[in-house]
């Protein structure tokens, strides 16, 4: 007689995308829960952030069991929810993870999950509190992103009401307006200013990081630019450099790139990076 299989774990943190930290320090993310075919025992499928090409599987009881260490007993794997996402605690974590998953499309090299999490982390580091509308706007501002499309911001804004159910309609409406403002990087409501500064933060990073981000923008737009110009190789890269320099030069015509006091220190390094691009 076949025995009844053990129940799947009911831990609300065992959802796809949830970051976990191994007790030895490794960073992982849950892919899902399932059953081992041979005996139907519950298993956790997860991936290591250092190499996402390989999936790992452990039985659910081993994944969650306590481990004795020199510092005491600790979980083998513990949820590693970023402290910077505390401003989104009005949403279920699964809802946040569902939105973040939209940023993982393989063609995204710049407008990806790292960019969004960096914005939240910069707000935390700089001690600026995001209100619910601003937090939603950061989370959703590039949720829909297709290179070359003029409607990304509008589609991202429209997605908020669908993927953030139960949030006050006024907060959703304000968050949508902030997302729309990221299209022109001009604040039509006061709450947009901080989000726009967070979005532009990468302009002010050290030169080597700035160049790496520029390359990521190129990779994200390579196929579209090649199709539109018929170019390849170095001529294609030069066409990209020319377009990026022109875009940044237009941006630099503004009296201030960063409009909030929290990001005043970013103005000079951002302008230095833009000037360097213009002179290349």
C-alpha positions in Angstrom: 0.0 0.0 0.0 1.4 3.4 -1.0 2.0 5.7 1.9 0.7 9.3 1.8 3.5 11.6 0.7 4.7 14.2 3.2 3.1 17.7 2.9 5.0 20.3 1.0 6.6 22.9 3.2 4.2 25.8 4.1 7.0 28.3 4.8 5.9 31.6 3.1 9.5 32.4 2.3 10.0 29.4 0.1 8.7 31.1 -3.0 10.5 31.6 -6.3 13.1 34.3 -6.3 13.4 34.5 -2.5 17.1 35.2 -1.6 18.6 32.9 1.0 22.0 32.9 2.7 23.8 29.6 3.5 25.2 29.4 7.0 28.7 29.4 5.4 27.9 32.6 3.6 26.9 31.7 0.1 24.1 33.6 -1.6 21.3 31.6 -3.2 17.7 32.0 -4.5 14.8 29.6 -4.4 13.6 28.4 -7.7 10.7 26.5 -6.3 9.5 23.5 -4.2 8.6 20.1 -5.6 8.8 16.4 -5.0 11.5 13.8 -5.6 10.1 11.4 -8.1 11.3 8.2 -6.5 9.6 8.6 -3.1 7.6 11.9 -3.5 9.6 13.5 -0.6 9.4 17.3 -0.6 12.4 19.1 -2.1 13.6 22.7 -2.5 15.1 23.6 -5.8 17.5 26.6 -5.7 20.4 28.3 -7.5 23.7 29.8 -6.4 24.0 33.5 -7.3 27.7 32.9 -8.2 26.7 30.5 -11.0 23.0 30.6 -12.0 23.6 28.0 -14.8 23.3 25.1 -12.4 20.3 24.2 -10.2 20.6 22.5 -6.8 18.1 20.3 -5.0 17.8 19.4 -1.3 15.1 17.7 0.6 13.0 20.3 2.3 13.8 19.1 5.8 17.5 19.3 5.2 17.2 22.7 3.5 15.6 24.1 6.6 17.2 22.1 9.4 19.3 23.8 12.1 23.1 23.3 11.9 25.4 23.4 14.9 28.3 25.9 14.5 31.0 27.4 16.7 28.6 30.4 17.1 25.6 28.4 18.1 22.8 26.7 16.2 21.7 28.4 13.0 19.5 27.5 10.0 21.3 25.8 7.1 19.6 28.3 4.8 18.0 31.5 6.1 16.0 34.1 4.2 18.2 37.1 3.2 15.6 39.7 2.5 17.4 43.0 1.7 17.0 45.6 4.5 16.6 48.3 1.8 13.3 46.7 0.8 11.7 47.3 4.2 9.9 50.3 2.5 7.9 47.7 0.6 6.6 45.8 3.6 3.1 46.9 2.8 3.2 44.4 0.0 3.5 40.6 0.3 7.1 39.5 -0.4 5.9 37.2 -3.2 4.3 40.3 -4.9 7.7 42.1 -4.7 9.5 39.0 -6.1 7.0 38.7 -8.9 7.8 42.2 -10.1 11.5 41.8 -9.7 11.3 38.7 -11.8 10.2 40.9 -14.7 13.6 42.5 -14.6 15.4 39.2 -15.3 14.7 38.9 -19.0 18.0 37.8 -20.8 18.1 40.9 -23.0 18.2 43.2 -20.0 21.8 44.2 -19.4 21.3 47.6 -17.8 17.6 48.0 -16.9 17.7 44.8 -14.8 17.1 43.6 -11.2 20.5 45.0 -10.0 19.5 48.5 -11.1 16.2 48.4 -9.1 17.9 46.9 -6.0 20.7 49.5 -6.3 18.1 52.3 -6.2 16.6 51.0 -3.0 20.0 50.5 -1.5 21.1 54.0 -2.3 18.0 55.3 -0.6 18.9 53.3 2.5 22.5 54.3 2.5 21.7 58.0 2.1 19.1 57.9 4.8 16.2 59.0 2.7 12.8 57.4 3.4 10.7 56.3 0.4 7.0 56.7 1.0 4.7 54.0 -0.4 4.1 55.7 -3.7 7.9 56.3 -4.2 8.7 52.8 -3.2 6.2 51.4 -5.7 7.5 53.7 -8.4 11.1 52.5 -7.9 9.9 48.9 -8.0 7.9 49.3 -11.1 9.6 52.1 -13.1 11.2 49.7 -15.6 9.0 46.7 -15.1 8.1 46.9 -18.8 11.2 47.6 -20.8 11.6 47.0 -24.6 14.6 48.7 -26.2 13.5 51.5 -28.4 9.9 51.5 -27.3 8.4 54.8 -26.5 5.7 53.3 -24.2 7.8 51.5 -21.6 7.0 54.0 -18.8 3.3 54.1 -19.6 3.1 50.3 -19.6 5.1 50.1 -16.4 2.8 52.6 -14.7 -0.3 50.8 -15.8 1.0 47.5 -14.4 1.1 48.8 -10.8 -2.6 48.4 -10.2 -2.5 44.9 -11.5 0.5 43.6 -9.6 0.0 45.6 -6.4 -3.6 44.7 -5.4 -5.0 46.1 -2.2 -2.9 49.2 -2.2 -4.8 52.5 -1.8 -5.9 53.8 -5.2 -4.5 57.3 -4.4 -1.0 55.7 -3.7 -1.2 53.7 -6.9 -2.1 56.8 -8.9 0.7 58.8 -7.5 3.2 56.0 -8.0 2.0 55.8 -11.7 2.6 59.5 -12.2 6.2 59.2 -10.7 6.9 56.3 -13.2 5.6 58.4 -16.1 8.0 61.2 -15.0 10.9 58.9 -15.5 10.3 59.1 -19.2 11.4 62.7 -19.4 13.3 62.9 -16.1 11.3 66.0 -15.2 9.2 66.0 -12.0 5.6 66.9 -12.4 4.9 66.1 -8.8 7.2 66.8 -5.8 7.4 63.1 -5.0 9.1 62.3 -8.3 12.3 64.3 -7.5 13.9 61.7 -5.2 13.0 58.8 -7.5 14.5 60.6 -10.5 17.7 61.2 -8.6 17.9 57.5 -7.7 17.4 56.6 -11.3 20.3 58.8 -12.4 22.6 57.7 -9.7 24.7 55.6 -12.1 25.8 58.7 -13.9 27.9 59.6 -10.8 29.7 56.4 -10.2 33.5 56.0 -10.7 34.7 56.2 -14.3 35.4 52.5 -14.6 31.9 51.6 -13.3 30.3 54.3 -15.6 32.1 52.7 -18.6 30.8 49.3 -17.6 27.3 50.6 -17.4 27.7 52.2 -20.8 28.7 48.9 -22.2 25.6 47.3 -20.6 23.4 49.9 -22.3 25.1 49.0 -25.6 24.5 45.3 -25.2 20.9 45.9 -24.3 20.4 48.0 -27.5 22.9 46.2 -29.8 20.4 44.2 -31.9 18.0 47.1 -32.4 20.8 49.5 -33.3 22.3 47.0 -35.8 18.9 46.5 -37.4 18.3 50.2 -37.7 21.7 51.1 -39.0 22.9 48.0 -40.9 26.2 48.4 -39.0 28.3 45.8 -37.1 31.5 45.7 -35.2 33.4 48.9 -34.4 31.2 51.1 -36.6 28.2 49.9 -34.6 29.9 50.7 -31.4 30.8 54.1 -32.6 27.3 54.8 -33.7 26.2 53.9 -30.1 28.9 56.2 -28.6 27.7 59.1 -30.8 24.1 58.5 -29.7 24.9 58.2 -26.1 27.1 61.2 -26.1 24.3 63.2 -27.7 21.8 62.0 -25.1 24.0 62.8 -22.2 25.0 66.2 -23.7 21.3 67.1 -23.8 20.8 66.0 -20.2 23.8 68.1 -19.2 22.2 71.2 -20.4 19.9 71.2 -17.3 20.9 73.5 -14.5 21.0 70.6 -12.2 21.1 66.8 -12.9 20.3 66.0 -9.3 17.6 68.1 -7.6 17.4 66.7 -4.1 19.9 67.6 -1.3 20.5 63.9 -0.6 22.2 63.6 -4.0 24.0 66.9 -4.2 27.3 65.1 -4.0 26.5 63.3 -7.3 26.4 66.5 -9.5 30.1 67.0 -10.0 31.1 63.4 -10.7 28.1 62.9 -13.0 29.1 66.0 -15.1 32.7 64.8 -15.1 31.6 61.4 -16.6 29.4 63.2 -19.2 32.3 65.5 -20.2 34.6 62.6 -20.6 32.2 60.8 -22.9 31.8 64.0 -25.0 35.5 64.3 -25.4 36.1 60.6 -26.5 
